[in-house]
Amino acid sequence: MGYSLDEDFIENLPLAVKYRVYALKKLQAKSAGLEAKYLREFHSIERKFAGIYGPLLEKRRQIINALYEPTKEECEVKSAAEDYDYNEIGDDSNAQMQGPEENPEYEDLEEYCEEDFEDVEDVFGEYGGIEGHNVDEEKEEPTGIPHFWLTVLKNVEEVSPLIQKYDEPILKLLRDVKVKFSKPDEPLAFTLEFHFEPNDYFTNEMLTKTYTLKSKLHYSDPHPFRGSAVEHCIGCKIDWKEGKNVTVQTVQKKQRHRFWGLMRTVTQEFPRESFFNFFSALRWGLDADEDEEDVFIAHTLRTFVIPRAVLYFTGEALETEQEGLVRQCNDLVYDKVTYENGAAAFEGAKGQCLDSQAEDIDR
């Protein structure tokens, strides 16, 4: 059960022990200050690298939406060994310890990311355009990567249950999903941005949800969520076009006027499940289960899905997650078998010991 964490417990301690506990609490307060500094530094590093990743993610957006056609070289698939040297960073302790300002390798990375994108006409000219791919001219070739983000979101375990059939036609029009970090002089926050094509459902070109992060931690908080301690969030208002709101179900029923006896048609709207409820402003408190689930979804999108969207599109991210679950299950089974075997061996040894004692008594 443990000791009661109340004032009586502290007061009943010996005076010398009580003073030592006060000293520990003072150390804990200083530790909380360092933890808050860590959160600010963590956010600053995320912001800096978001700028470095930016051109790569912009190029991804252009390929998905048929604004840029990758060259023949860019479409070549290399093996993992050819594509990346896993020992390159692992053996370079300076590359791990130095930040972007001190490490000159980051400058080369920034220069690479800032290369200008080639025009579609120039790219087609390099390898003969569509004819160079031996495409059947009678078939209409799709542009870009159709339904990319819908496929990505449906392959995210935390997001897929939110997506209803009536949400899918809208999510097919999703052009890009981004994460934006607050500026250095602003409170710590990040914003999820969903960019849509002009559509028949709402007038918004972009739907957003902003999460404000804790920049200070109370010294008594024993379990801060490192790097993503969310304080509260703000959704956005979706300007639905008439009759197109998928977050409500419209029901029409006839009513008779209680005095005049005339019949009239009444339209009522009832809320229903939809992915787009995600953008509604929440009432915070993080003590509610739905709030915790919302934060976990935001953390998943920000940390895993947006940077690695193509792996969720192809399903490779799902395979990796499933392999991890299989390993966890195997570990649990192994632990259970080991425990059962150990228990059986113990019981066997115990039985032999009792038999031996009984034989000694008989003698």
C-alpha positions in Angstrom: 0.0 0.0 0.0 2.8 2.4 0.8 2.9 5.4 3.1 0.2 8.1 3.0 1.5 11.1 1.1 0.0 13.8 3.4 1.4 16.4 5.7 1.1 14.2 8.7 3.6 11.7 7.3 6.2 14.5 6.8 5.5 16.0 10.2 5.9 12.7 12.0 9.4 12.1 10.6 12.4 12.7 12.9 13.6 16.3 12.6 16.9 15.4 11.0 15.2 13.2 8.4 12.6 15.9 7.7 15.4 18.5 6.9 17.0 16.0 4.6 13.7 15.5 2.7 13.4 19.3 2.4 16.9 19.3 0.8 15.8 16.6 -1.7 12.7 18.6 -2.6 14.9 21.6 -3.2 17.1 19.5 -5.6 13.9 18.3 -7.3 12.8 21.9 -7.9 16.2 22.6 -9.6 15.8 19.4 -11.6 12.4 20.6 -12.8 14.0 23.8 -14.0 16.5 21.8 -16.0 13.7 19.7 -17.4 11.9 22.8 -18.6 15.1 24.0 -20.3 15.3 20.6 -22.0 11.8 21.0 -23.3 12.6 24.4 -24.8 15.9 23.1 -26.3 14.1 20.0 -27.7 11.5 22.3 -29.4 14.2 24.5 -30.8 16.0 21.5 -32.4 12.7 20.3 -33.9 12.1 23.7 -35.3 15.6 24.0 -36.8 15.5 20.6 -38.5 11.9 21.2 -39.8 13.5 24.0 -41.8 16.1 21.6 -43.2 13.5 18.9 -44.0 11.2 21.5 -45.6 12.5 21.3 -49.2 12.3 17.5 -49.2 8.7 17.6 -48.0 7.9 20.3 -50.5 9.3 18.1 -53.3 7.2 15.2 -52.0 4.1 17.4 -52.2 4.8 18.3 -55.8 5.2 14.7 -56.8 2.0 13.6 -55.1 0.0 16.4 -56.7 1.5 16.1 -60.2 3.4 19.4 -60.0 6.7 17.7 -60.5 7.7 14.5 -62.4 10.7 12.7 -60.9 13.7 12.0 -63.1 14.7 8.5 -64.2 17.5 8.6 -61.7 15.2 9.6 -58.9 12.9 6.7 -59.6 15.7 4.1 -59.4 15.3 1.8 -56.4 18.6 1.0 -54.6 19.2 -1.6 -52.0 19.5 -0.5 -48.4 23.2 -1.1 -48.4 23.7 1.1 -51.6 21.3 3.8 -50.5 22.7 4.5 -47.1 25.8 3.7 -45.1 24.6 2.8 -41.6 28.1 3.1 -40.2 28.7 6.6 -41.5 27.1 8.4 -38.6 27.5 5.7 -36.0 31.3 5.9 -36.1 31.5 9.7 -36.1 31.1 10.8 -32.5 31.6 14.4 -33.5 28.6 14.2 -35.9 26.5 13.0 -33.0 27.6 15.5 -30.4 27.9 18.6 -32.5 24.8 20.7 -33.3 24.0 22.2 -36.7 26.1 25.3 -36.0 29.3 23.4 -35.2 29.1 20.5 -37.6 30.0 21.5 -41.2 28.2 18.4 -42.6 24.9 20.1 -41.9 25.8 22.8 -44.3 26.1 20.3 -47.1 22.8 18.9 -46.1 21.1 22.3 -46.3 22.7 23.0 -49.7 21.4 19.6 -51.0 17.9 20.3 -49.7 17.8 23.8 -51.2 18.6 22.6 -54.8 16.1 24.0 -57.3 13.4 21.6 -58.6 13.5 20.8 -62.3 10.6 21.7 -64.6 8.3 18.9 -65.7 9.1 19.6 -69.4 12.8 19.3 -68.8 12.4 16.0 -66.9 10.2 14.5 -69.7 12.8 15.6 -72.2 15.6 13.6 -70.5 14.1 10.1 -71.0 11.5 10.5 -73.8 8.4 11.5 -71.7 5.6 9.0 -71.4 6.6 7.1 -74.5 9.9 6.3 -72.7 8.0 4.2 -70.2 6.2 2.1 -72.8 2.8 3.1 -71.5 -0.2 1.9 -73.4 -1.4 5.1 -75.1 -5.0 3.9 -75.1 -5.1 3.9 -71.2 -5.3 7.2 -69.4 -2.3 7.5 -67.1 -3.1 8.8 -63.6 -1.4 12.0 -62.6 0.6 12.3 -59.4 -0.2 9.7 -56.7 -4.0 9.5 -56.4 -5.6 9.3 -52.8 -2.1 9.4 -51.3 -3.0 10.9 -47.9 -6.3 9.0 -47.6 -4.3 5.8 -47.9 -1.7 7.0 -45.5 -4.3 7.9 -42.8 -6.2 4.7 -43.2 -2.9 2.8 -42.6 -2.3 4.6 -39.3 -3.6 2.4 -36.5 -4.6 5.4 -34.3 -6.3 7.4 -37.1 -8.1 4.6 -39.1 -11.0 4.1 -36.6 -11.9 7.8 -37.0 -12.4 7.6 -40.7 -15.9 6.9 -41.8 -17.1 6.0 -45.3 -18.6 9.4 -45.8 -15.3 11.0 -44.8 -13.3 9.3 -47.6 -14.5 11.4 -50.6 -13.3 14.5 -48.8 -9.9 13.0 -47.7 -9.3 12.0 -51.3 -9.0 15.8 -51.9 -6.2 16.2 -49.3 -3.2 17.7 -50.9 -0.7 17.8 -48.1 -0.3 17.4 -44.3 2.3 19.5 -42.5 3.5 20.2 -39.1 4.5 23.8 -38.2 6.5 24.8 -35.1 6.1 28.1 -33.3 8.7 30.8 -33.7 11.5 31.4 -31.1 9.7 34.4 -29.6 6.3 32.6 -29.3 5.0 30.2 -26.7 6.1 26.6 -27.4 3.5 25.0 -29.8 3.1 23.0 -33.0 0.3 23.1 -35.5 -1.0 20.2 -37.7 -2.0 21.6 -41.1 -4.3 19.7 -43.5 -4.4 21.3 -47.0 -7.3 20.5 -49.3 -8.2 21.1 -52.9 -11.2 23.4 -53.5 -14.2 21.2 -53.0 -18.0 21.0 -52.6 -17.9 20.3 -48.9 -16.3 23.3 -47.2 -14.8 26.6 -48.1 -11.6 26.2 -46.0 -8.4 25.6 -47.9 -6.7 24.5 -44.8 -7.8 22.8 -41.5 -5.6 23.2 -38.5 -5.1 22.1 -34.9 -2.6 23.8 -32.6 -1.1 22.2 -29.6 0.5 24.4 -26.9 3.4 22.7 -25.0 4.4 23.1 -21.5 7.5 25.3 -21.1 7.5 25.0 -17.3 7.1 21.9 -15.2 6.0 21.8 -11.5 8.7 20.2 -9.4 6.1 17.7 -8.1 5.3 16.4 -11.5 7.1 13.0 -11.5 6.3 11.8 -15.0 6.6 14.6 -17.7 6.1 13.4 -21.3 9.5 14.4 -22.6 9.5 16.6 -25.7 5.7 16.6 -26.0 4.1 17.8 -22.7 0.9 19.2 -24.1 -0.9 21.9 -22.1 -3.9 22.5 -24.3 -5.0 22.6 -27.9 -7.1 24.7 -30.2 -9.1 23.3 -33.2 -10.6 25.3 -36.1 -14.0 26.1 -37.4 -15.0 24.2 -40.5 -17.1 26.3 -42.8 -19.4 23.6 -44.2 -21.4 24.3 -47.3 -25.1 23.8 -47.0 -26.1 20.2 -46.6 -22.5 18.9 -46.8 -21.6 18.7 -43.1 -20.5 15.1 -42.5 -20.2 15.5 -38.8 -23.9 15.6 -38.3 -26.8 13.5 -39.5 -29.8 15.4 -40.8 -33.2 13.9 -40.0 -36.5 15.3 -41.3 -39.8 14.4 -39.7 -43.3 15.7 -39.8 -45.0 17.3 -36.8 -48.6 18.4 -36.3 -49.0 21.9 -34.8 -50.5 21.4 -31.3 -53.1 24.3 -31.6 -53.8 24.6 -35.3 -53.5 21.0 -36.3 -51.4 21.9 -39.4 -48.6 19.5 -40.5 -45.1 20.9 -40.8 -41.7 19.4 -41.6 -39.0 19.8 -39.0 -35.3 19.3 -39.7 -33.1 18.1 -36.9 -29.3 17.5 -36.8 -27.7 14.9 -34.6 -23.9 14.6 -34.2 -22.2 11.5 -35.6 -18.7 10.0 -35.7 -16.4 11.5 -38.3 -12.7 12.1 -38.8 -13.4 15.8 -39.0 -14.5 15.9 -35.4 -10.8 15.8 -34.8 -10.7 19.6 -35.6 -13.3 20.6 -33.0 -11.9 22.6 -30.1 -11.5 20.4 -27.0 -12.3 21.2 -23.4 -9.1 20.7 -21.5 -8.2 18.9 -18.8 -5.9 16.1 -19.7 -7.7 13.9 -17.3 -10.3 12.8 -19.9 -9.5 9.7 -21.9 -10.6 11.4 -25.2 -8.1 14.2 -24.6 -5.3 11.7 -24.0 -6.2 9.9 -27.2 -6.2 13.2 -29.1 -2.7 14.0 -27.9 -1.5 10.6 -28.8 -2.9 10.9 -32.3 -1.3 14.3 -32.7 2.1 13.0 -31.4 1.8 10.0 -33.9 1.1 12.3 -36.9 3.8 14.8 -35.9 6.6 12.3 -35.1 6.0 9.4 -37.3 3.4 9.8 -40.1 4.2 13.2 -41.6 8.0 12.6 -41.9 7.6 9.0 -43.2 4.3 9.2 -45.1 5.4 7.1 -48.0 6.1 4.1 -45.6 2.5 4.3 -44.4 1.3 4.6 -48.0 3.1 1.4 -49.0 2.3 -0.4 -45.8 5.9 -0.9 -44.8 5.3 1.0 -41.6 2.5 -1.3 -40.7 4.7 -4.3 -41.3 7.4 -2.9 -39.0 4.7 -2.3 -36.3 3.4 -5.8 -36.7 6.9 -7.2 -36.4 7.3 -5.3 -33.2 4.1 -6.7 -31.8 5.1 -10.2 -32.8 8.4 -9.7 -31.0 6.6 -8.5 -27.9 4.2 -11.4 -28.0 7.1 -13.8 -28.5 8.9 -12.2 -25.5 5.7 -12.6 -23.4 5.3 -16.2 -24.4 9.0 -16.9 -23.7 8.7 -15.3 -20.3 5.6 -17.3 -19.5 7.2 -20.6 -20.6 10.3 -19.8 -18.7 8.3 -18.9 -15.6 6.2 -22.1 -15.9 9.3 -24.3 -16.4 11.0 -22.6 -13.5 7.9 -23.1 -11.3 7.7 -26.8 -12.4 11.4 -27.3 -11.6 10.9 -25.7 -8.2 7.9 -27.9 -7.4 9.8 -30.9 -8.6 12.8 -30.1 -6.4 10.5 -29.3 -3.5 8.8 -32.7 -3.9 12.1 -34.6 -4.0 13.2 -32.7 -0.8 10.0 -33.7 1.0 10.4 -37.4 -0.1 14.0 -37.4 1.1 12.8 -36.0 4.5 10.1 -38.7 4.8 12.6 -41.4 4.1 14.9 -40.1 6.8 12.0 -40.1 9.3 11.1 -43.7 8.4 14.7 -44.7 9.0 
